[in-house]
Each structure stands twice: as structure tokens, then as C-alpha cells.
Amino acid sequence: MNTQPNIGPETSMGEVLDHYPGAQRALFAKYHIGGCASCGFRPEETLGGVCERNDNIPVAQAIAHIAESHARDLARQIQPVDLKTAIDATEPPALLDLRTREEFENAKITGAELFSHDKLQDIMGSWPKDRAIVIYDHLGESSCMDAAAYLEGHGFENVRTLRGGIDAFAQEADPSLPRYRLEIA
């Protein structure tokens, strides 16, 4: 059974991102598309149109790259119960929490550190490149994948993201953690 969404030249970029949340990161990494105002795209633009105005990139090549990047994103994820097992092991991974300070102070995975500019400087300056690192946020959104890709781009070899974020961890691996919903005004 093929579970890959069928995207093509006429697929809007909004639909591409719905099916492949990391597509913008993938397109930027390989083709420098979508990272800034000069190379950005609108959600209603088609994949074919974006490829055409960016050096006539073959659409099939862009789709293949998006799908490969998506597969890497999925492989980079750790399941909540597997993280719980890793935390309980002799050498637990470093846990980096991307949420706000308020969220972190109200609910955190034991051993986690709040990600900040100072923490990033510490990581870059003193952490071994092979150190196991797990990055999480509230729901396991694309910001985790972006942060993981950033660290990997700087030579870190063992970076994972928590599938479903701390919410899934609380639900599936540690029910003692409080769950919450963010109210967006």
C-alpha cells in the first residue's frame, strides 16, 4: 500500500506543506527556495510554478527530494516510550526543550534543559558531536525538525526529535506529567 501523498506540478505549495511539513526546509536546503523574501513562495503557487521560476528545476526531482527528506524526518523521530526507555538507561540522551520558559517551568521531562541562545553556544562550543540529543516541543512540530537539521548541519551525528512532543510523552510514556492546551489569542 502506497501511503505517500500524490503531489505533482499542479499541486499548490500549501497542499505540499500539508502533506510534507518539512518540504520548505527540504527545498531550501537543496535549492535555496522558501527561506527568505527573495526566494519565498505563496501557499497558492503551484509546485511546478515554483520550480519553473527557480532555474527550471525538474518537478520530478523536487518531488523526489521532498519525499526523501520526509522519510529522513520520520526516521529522525523517537517514539515517546522509546525515549522513556532511553532516559532510564545508564547514559540518557541530552533533552532540549524548545518551548517557552513558562511551559518548561510548568511541565518538563526529567533531565531536560530549556533551549536558549546561551544553551546553543554551550552546545556548539563544548558538546561532543556524537552525543545523543533529543529535541522536543509541545506537539512535535516542525520547529523540532528545523532545530535538529540545524544541529546536524553543524556536525552533530545523533539528533532525534520526539514524535508528538511532550504532549505525546505525557500521554504515552509518563502519565504523571501534566498535559495542557495552548490558547492562541
MIGU-638268 format. One record per residue (C-alpha): residue in three letters; z, y negated, x negated. Coordinates in nm, 2 decimals, decimal comma. Layout:
<sites>
SITE  residuo       w       v       u
SITE      ala       Z       Y       X
...
</sites>
This chain:
<sites>
SITE  residuo       w       v       u
SITE      met    0,00    0,00    0,00
SITE      asn   -0,10   -0,34   -0,14
SITE      thr    0,18   -0,59   -0,10
SITE      gln    0,00   -0,87   -0,29
SITE      pro   -0,10   -1,16   -0,06
SITE      asn   -0,47   -1,21   -0,03
SITE      ile   -0,55   -1,55   -0,17
SITE      gly   -0,89   -1,69   -0,26
SITE      pro   -1,08   -2,01   -0,33
SITE      glu   -1,03   -2,15    0,02
SITE      thr   -0,65   -2,08    0,02
SITE      ser   -0,45   -2,41    0,03
SITE      met   -0,22   -2,47   -0,25
SITE      gly    0,06   -2,49    0,00
SITE      glu   -0,02   -2,13    0,10
SITE      val   -0,05   -2,02   -0,26
SITE      leu    0,30   -2,16   -0,33
SITE      asp    0,44   -1,99   -0,01
SITE      his    0,31   -1,65   -0,14
SITE      tyr    0,38   -1,71   -0,51
SITE      pro    0,67   -1,96   -0,55
SITE      gly    0,61   -1,97   -0,93
SITE      ala    0,24   -2,04   -0,91
SITE      gln    0,28   -2,41   -1,01
SITE      arg    0,48   -2,31   -1,31
SITE      ala    0,22   -2,05   -1,40
SITE      leu   -0,07   -2,28   -1,36
SITE      phe    0,10   -2,55   -1,56
SITE      ala    0,19   -2,31   -1,85
SITE      lys   -0,17   -2,18   -1,89
SITE      tyr   -0,39   -2,46   -1,76
SITE      his   -0,17   -2,77   -1,76
SITE      ile   -0,22   -2,80   -1,38
SITE      gly    0,05   -2,93   -1,15
SITE      gly    0,31   -3,06   -1,39
SITE      cys    0,26   -3,43   -1,36
SITE      ala    0,09   -3,70   -1,15
SITE      ser   -0,23   -3,68   -1,35
SITE      cys   -0,27   -3,30   -1,32
SITE      gly   -0,09   -3,25   -0,99
SITE      phe   -0,23   -3,12   -0,66
SITE      arg   -0,16   -3,17   -0,30
SITE      pro   -0,05   -2,89   -0,07
SITE      glu   -0,36   -2,92    0,15
SITE      glu   -0,60   -2,89   -0,15
SITE      thr   -0,77   -2,55   -0,19
SITE      leu   -0,72   -2,33   -0,50
SITE      gly   -1,10   -2,35   -0,55
SITE      gly   -1,10   -2,73   -0,55
SITE      val   -0,81   -2,75   -0,79
SITE      cys   -0,98   -2,50   -1,03
SITE      glu   -1,31   -2,69   -1,00
SITE      arg   -1,16   -3,03   -1,09
SITE      asn   -0,97   -2,88   -1,38
SITE      asp   -1,26   -2,77   -1,61
SITE      asn   -1,41   -2,53   -1,36
SITE      ile   -1,15   -2,26   -1,42
SITE      pro   -1,28   -1,94   -1,27
SITE      val   -1,08   -1,89   -0,95
SITE      ala   -1,05   -1,51   -1,01
SITE      gln   -0,90   -1,58   -1,35
SITE      ala   -0,65   -1,83   -1,20
SITE      ile   -0,55   -1,58   -0,92
SITE      ala   -0,50   -1,30   -1,18
SITE      his   -0,28   -1,53   -1,39
SITE      ile   -0,08   -1,63   -1,08
SITE      ala   -0,03   -1,27   -0,98
SITE      glu    0,07   -1,16   -1,34
SITE      ser    0,32   -1,45   -1,36
SITE      his    0,46   -1,35   -1,03
SITE      ala    0,51   -0,99   -1,15
SITE      arg    0,69   -1,12   -1,46
SITE      asp    0,91   -1,34   -1,24
SITE      leu    1,01   -1,04   -1,03
SITE      ala    1,07   -0,83   -1,34
SITE      arg    1,29   -1,11   -1,48
SITE      gln    1,53   -1,08   -1,18
SITE      ile    1,85   -0,88   -1,19
SITE      gln    1,99   -0,74   -0,87
SITE      pro    2,34   -0,85   -0,77
SITE      val    2,50   -0,51   -0,80
SITE      asp    2,34   -0,46   -1,14
SITE      leu    2,48   -0,80   -1,25
SITE      lys    2,83   -0,69   -1,13
SITE      thr    2,80   -0,38   -1,35
SITE      ala    2,68   -0,58   -1,65
SITE      ile    2,98   -0,83   -1,60
SITE      asp    3,22   -0,54   -1,60
SITE      ala    3,07   -0,39   -1,92
SITE      thr    3,20   -0,44   -2,28
SITE      glu    2,95   -0,71   -2,36
SITE      pro    2,88   -0,90   -2,04
SITE      pro    2,59   -1,15   -2,03
SITE      ala    2,63   -1,52   -2,05
SITE      leu    2,62   -1,66   -1,70
SITE      leu    2,47   -2,00   -1,64
SITE      asp    2,53   -2,17   -1,31
SITE      leu    2,26   -2,43   -1,21
SITE      arg    2,45   -2,56   -0,90
SITE      thr    2,64   -2,88   -0,87
SITE      arg    2,98   -2,92   -1,01
SITE      glu    3,13   -2,93   -0,66
SITE      glu    2,96   -2,60   -0,57
SITE      phe    3,07   -2,45   -0,90
SITE      glu    3,43   -2,55   -0,85
SITE      asn    3,44   -2,40   -0,50
SITE      ala    3,28   -2,07   -0,58
SITE      lys    3,18   -1,92   -0,91
SITE      ile    3,11   -1,58   -1,07
SITE      thr    3,38   -1,49   -1,31
SITE      gly    3,29   -1,60   -1,67
SITE      ala    3,01   -1,84   -1,55
SITE      glu    2,95   -2,17   -1,72
SITE      leu    2,82   -2,48   -1,54
SITE      phe    2,48   -2,57   -1,68
SITE      ser    2,46   -2,92   -1,82
SITE      his    2,29   -3,13   -2,08
SITE      asp    2,58   -3,06   -2,32
SITE      lys    2,56   -2,69   -2,25
SITE      leu    2,19   -2,69   -2,31
SITE      gln    2,25   -2,85   -2,65
SITE      asp    2,51   -2,58   -2,73
SITE      ile    2,27   -2,30   -2,62
SITE      met    1,98   -2,44   -2,83
SITE      gly    2,20   -2,50   -3,13
SITE      ser    2,42   -2,20   -3,16
SITE      trp    2,34   -1,92   -2,92
SITE      pro    2,17   -1,61   -3,07
SITE      lys    1,81   -1,57   -2,94
SITE      asp    1,88   -1,22   -2,83
SITE      arg    2,19   -1,30   -2,63
SITE      ala    2,18   -1,16   -2,27
SITE      ile    2,17   -1,46   -2,03
SITE      val    2,17   -1,46   -1,65
SITE      ile    2,09   -1,78   -1,47
SITE      tyr    2,18   -1,83   -1,11
SITE      asp    2,20   -2,10   -0,83
SITE      his    2,29   -2,08   -0,47
SITE      leu    2,00   -1,88   -0,33
SITE      gly    1,80   -1,77   -0,64
SITE      glu    1,53   -2,03   -0,60
SITE      ser    1,25   -2,14   -0,83
SITE      ser    1,48   -2,36   -1,04
SITE      cys    1,63   -2,05   -1,19
SITE      met    1,28   -1,92   -1,29
SITE      asp    1,20   -2,26   -1,43
SITE      ala    1,52   -2,26   -1,64
SITE      ala    1,45   -1,90   -1,76
SITE      ala    1,09   -1,99   -1,85
SITE      tyr    1,22   -2,29   -2,05
SITE      leu    1,47   -2,08   -2,24
SITE      glu    1,21   -1,81   -2,30
SITE      gly    0,97   -2,08   -2,42
SITE      his    1,23   -2,17   -2,68
SITE      gly    1,26   -1,82   -2,81
SITE      phe    1,54   -1,66   -2,60
SITE      glu    1,44   -1,30   -2,55
SITE      asn    1,68   -1,17   -2,29
SITE      val    1,69   -1,41   -2,00
SITE      arg    1,72   -1,30   -1,64
SITE      thr    1,77   -1,47   -1,30
SITE      leu    2,00   -1,34   -1,03
SITE      arg    1,79   -1,23   -0,73
SITE      gly    1,93   -1,42   -0,42
SITE      gly    2,17   -1,63   -0,62
SITE      ile    2,54   -1,64   -0,58
SITE      asp    2,50   -1,60   -0,21
SITE      ala    2,35   -1,25   -0,25
SITE      phe    2,60   -1,17   -0,52
SITE      ala    2,89   -1,26   -0,28
SITE      gln    2,73   -1,06    0,00
SITE      glu    2,62   -0,75   -0,21
SITE      ala    2,84   -0,73   -0,51
SITE      asp    3,16   -0,93   -0,48
SITE      pro    3,27   -1,00   -0,12
SITE      ser    3,58   -1,19   -0,25
SITE      leu    3,35   -1,48   -0,34
SITE      pro    3,32   -1,74   -0,06
SITE      arg    2,98   -1,79    0,09
SITE      tyr    2,86   -2,13    0,21
SITE      arg    2,56   -2,31    0,35
SITE      leu    2,43   -2,64    0,22
SITE      glu    2,40   -2,92    0,47
SITE      ile    2,10   -3,13    0,39
SITE      ala    2,11   -3,48    0,54
</sites>
